[in-house]
Amino acid sequence: MDNTVDTENSLYRIVSMETNLDKSKEVNYLLKHLLRTGANLEKAGNRILSEYHLNQQQFIVLNEIVRKKTMTPNEIVLELGYEKSNISKIIKKLKVLKYLESVLNPDDHRSIILKPTTIGIKIWKQGIHKLNKDNNIMFQKISIEDIIIMKESVHMISNIIFRK
């Protein structure tokens, strides 16, 4: 499959046509719409995940722990950039739902290691399936070339914001 960008019909063409733009105004517009888009994506994710009694942030934490098999709370904070107090609340909720279990860290008895339970893995698989299905429907009218451009743009913005 050819992943080259068709400049006739892409976001690149639309953006490159603009020549005399006020950069500050455009940055503010971009950030406002990224925030609005993020909020709307979070609402959509919350609706999809509500049947599992989870919101988007809780599912993201569960996702990280399932993918990595085990994590400490501090590793989650570092990986996701969430506040420690928020991670503590999310972990407590996931444990109450029996999606996570904690064991004493053998390397440091002052901390715990979090592991997904069998039910947590089952819920994660169902949630991933539903999210992927919804995402594919949402983006079905956007070309792969434009998705690649958007992905690269979001990655660049994330690197600027998180100073990577």
Summary of the structure (lengths in Angstrom):
residues: 164
radius of gyration: 19.6
end to end distance: 30.9
largest distance: 60.5
contacts: 410
relative contact order: 0.12
helix: 67%
strand: 7%
